[in-house]
Structure formats: C-alpha cells, structure tokens
Amino acid sequence: MEQAAKQGTPGLLFVDDEENILRSLSRLFADEGYSVSTASSGAEGIEILKGNEIAVVVSDQGMPQMRGTEFLEQVKGMSPDTVRIILTGYADLNAAIEAINKGGAFQYVTKPWDNDSLILSVRMAAERYNLLKENRHLIELTNRQNEELKRWSAELELYVQQQTIELTHKNKELVDINERLQRNFHGFIVTISNLIELRDKTVANHSNNVSVLSREIAKKIGVDHAEVANIAIAAQLHDIGKIGVADIILWKDAETLEPHEAWEYRKHPVRGQASVDANETLREAGCFIRSHHESMNGEGFPDGLKGDKIPLGSRIIAIADKYDRLLANHPPEAALEELQSLTGKQFDRNLYYPLTEVTKEMMSAAPLLHRRIERELHLGELMPDMVLSREVRSGTGVLLLSRGIRLDPRRIDSIRRHLTLDPSESGTVHIWMDAKGG
C-alpha cells in the first residue's frame, strides 16, 4: 500500500495486483496535481477509502480474491460520489458492462492504455467528482435557506393573521402589505438576476431584456395573467445555471466549444431548474428554464424535446433570448430576418409574428424620446415622477433600476442608500425632462 498525501488536492486511488503497473501509474500522474494512493488488492483499497476522501478510483478487473467489479460495487456503497474507472487487460465487454451496472463505473480502459487518453479520462472523472460535491453542497445550502424562508413565511403568516383580526376594517393596510411582499419577491428575482450578470459579463442587462420581451409576447398571444408572471420570472432567471459553468467556457462562443466543454455548457439549463426547484413558487418557472434551449426539430438540449412537447413558456423565452443576443451585433430588422430563417427548425413559427409586433410597439415609442432632453443629476436633485433615461448601476455593476422607470420616494431612497454603500464613479443619475425643462 502506498500513499502520497497532498493537502487540498483531489484523491486518486489505483488498485492493481501487479506492482509494476502501480509504479507506472504513480509515475504517470506524479505531476498531475493529485494526491495519489495505490493498493495491490481490493481489500487494501477499501482500507484507504475508509480514512481518505477519494475523488477517482481506477481499478484493475482481473485481480485475485476480489475482482474489480466486486471492488467497485463496494466503493459505490461506501462513497457514492467517488467516480469509478475499470481497467482491464483484455477487451472483455461483459466485464465492462458488469462494472458499469453493478459498480456504477464511469468508464472502462483497456490495457495497454494510452497515457494521454488515460490522463484525460481521470481529469474528466475528477471534474465530475468536484461537480457532484459542489452540487451536493449547493443543494444542502438551498435546503437550509429554504427552511429559513419557510420559518420567515410562517412568522409573516402569523403576523398577518393577527393583524387581520385586530384591523378588520383596515383592508387598505392589508392590500399594502401584499403589494410590499410582491415588490420584495420581484426584488429577490432582480437580485438573483444581478448575480447572474456579475458572473457572466457577456449578458449585461440581457436577463431583464429577455424578461420584458417574453412577458409582452405571452400577453400578445393571450396567455393568462398567472402564466405570464411565471414566464417573466423564468426569463429573468433563465441563465441562472451558468453560475456553475467555468469562466473559460462562458467566454467562448457556443460554436467554438470543445466537445467536453459543450457537454459541460449543456448542463446549465438543468442546473438552473435544480437551483430554483426547492422554492415551490418558482417550480413552474424552473420547468421553463430547463427547456429554453430545446429546438422545434428536436435537436436542442438537455432533453431533445420536439415541437409541442417543449413548454410554451420555454419556446417564448427561447425566441426572446435569441433576438436580444442578435441585437448585440445586428440592427432590429436584420435580427428579425435571421430569426425568421430559424423558425420551424429552432423556434416556434407561431411566435415569430407576435415577436415582430412587440418589437414594433417598443420602437414606436422611441420618437416620444425626441421631445425630451437628457439631464445628469446628483442624488440630492432627484424628485418623484422623474423618469430614468439610463439604467442605474452601483459602483460594482449591480443593476439597481432599469431605464424608463418612474421615480417615487421609495425608489429615490433606495438609489441613495445603495450608492452610498457602493458608490458609482460619477455619483449621478440620468433622467428625461421635456424640452421645456419640466
């Protein structure tokens, strides 16, 4: 039994009854940054697992006393997240199938192995382990936060019940409380959306744009009010799964991704759904998030859904998402023309006309701006009923209010508070005023 401990590095365990093979594998991975352990039998491998965190196990199949499939089956029971690879000296398909079925093997490799291929396989296995570990942590964190939210919700419900009994004739006050909760919930969604934009610099204000487009398209085709709200929320959070995607992948165009990078990228809709599913209010929105990269011809991801099998909300978000991304490099007419060429294949052709109508209505409002002038005001000059001509962001880039919002005392106070905590470089806000200065 041999162990090479490296503090804070992924654990890698090789099990083989031939010492020369173990030495060869140890040398091969000496410079790969792993904590490498070796065992000459399955029993020794089990002992190492008992006292160490092992990310990847590579086991020989043809060992005496305990075969590789039996060993990996025990590993699966002891450490389910440990990624398992079977190593065999002959192309034994049955042994490989048994290792996969019983031991949950991630991959099988035949002897003699190709060094580069084996290193790549172990790297992918270690990354899979890290993702499983991270996902488990995120699930536990989400569950704890959800329990806290439930407690807050229970306390708030009790408070409302008490107030209802005591203030039976003050219905206006109850309405105000409900409106405040709705604003807080919307603020929570915007906060999460801001975190997405901070994580991926390529989507500045993209989530907000897609949410507005999706909401208006849904209203245009007659979707009921509750469903419109769920679609708008899902659109605001549709990229939430990208928080778990590596920076190097986010910086690339989807068409230039390597196969393993594309595989990783295509998991983000599933991660997005999983991240919001613990909140029952967001569960339907999570279904829309999961399917917003599906295509009408069945060639999308992650589930390969086709046609009407794709939820309507997801189809709406998909076409709004593509249109807003096209606007980054195309004028609106060219963006719509390219979208039209993709309808029926990638996007629902029945949503193309509603999208064009929504964009026309948005552009038709633009001439009204020509009767206004833009002014840059200091925080102390802000007054109710002023309209923002540009979005307001904090010094670190967090979106506070979107362009076109009409100010009220609460919003003015919020801007001042946030810009005091996180000052912007200019310390000013841009607003519209009519040509007469009013």
Number of C-alpha atoms within 10 A of each C-alpha: 14 16 15 14 14 12 9 9 14 19 24 25 25 24 29 25 17 13 14 10 15 21 13 11 18 20 12 14 17 13 8 11 13 22 21 24 23 25 23 20 23 26 13 14 23 17 12 19 18 12 8 11 16 23 25 27 27 24 30 29 28 17 19 11 10 14 17 29 27 17 22 31 20 16 23 18 11 13 14 15 19 29 29 28 28 25 23 23 13 13 12 12 11 9 19 24 16 16 25 20 12 15 25 21 23 18 18 23 21 17 11 10 12 10 12 9 11 16 15 11 17 21 15 16 21 22 16 19 21 17 14 16 15 13 16 13 12 14 15 12 12 18 14 12 14 15 13 12 13 13 12 12 12 12 12 12 12 12 11 16 12 11 14 15 9 10 14 10 10 11 11 9 14 16 11 11 13 12 12 12 12 12 12 12 12 13 13 12 15 21 15 15 25 22 15 24 23 17 17 18 12 12 16 16 18 19 25 21 19 27 23 17 24 31 25 21 27 24 17 15 13 10 17 10 12 8 16 19 18 20 30 25 27 33 34 28 27 32 23 27 23 22 18 17 18 12 12 9 17 18 12 12 8 13 7 10 17 12 9 10 17 14 12 16 19 19 17 24 26 19 22 24 25 21 19 22 17 17 17 11 11 16 18 19 26 30 22 29 33 26 28 27 28 26 25 23 16 16 15 17 18 17 14 16 19 17 18 10 12 22 18 19 26 26 25 27 29 25 26 25 22 16 22 20 16 17 14 11 10 14 10 18 12 13 18 21 10 15 19 16 12 17 18 15 16 22 24 22 17 11 19 20 15 17 23 15 14 19 18 12 11 11 12 10 9 10 9 10 13 10 12 17 14 18 14 14 13 12 16 9 9 20 12 12 11 18 18 21 22 16 16 21 19 19 17 11 16 19 21 18 19 16 13 14 17 17 19 15 12 9 15 17 13 14 20 17 12 16 19 14 10 15 16 17 10 9 15 18 20 19 23 21 18 13 11 8 10 8
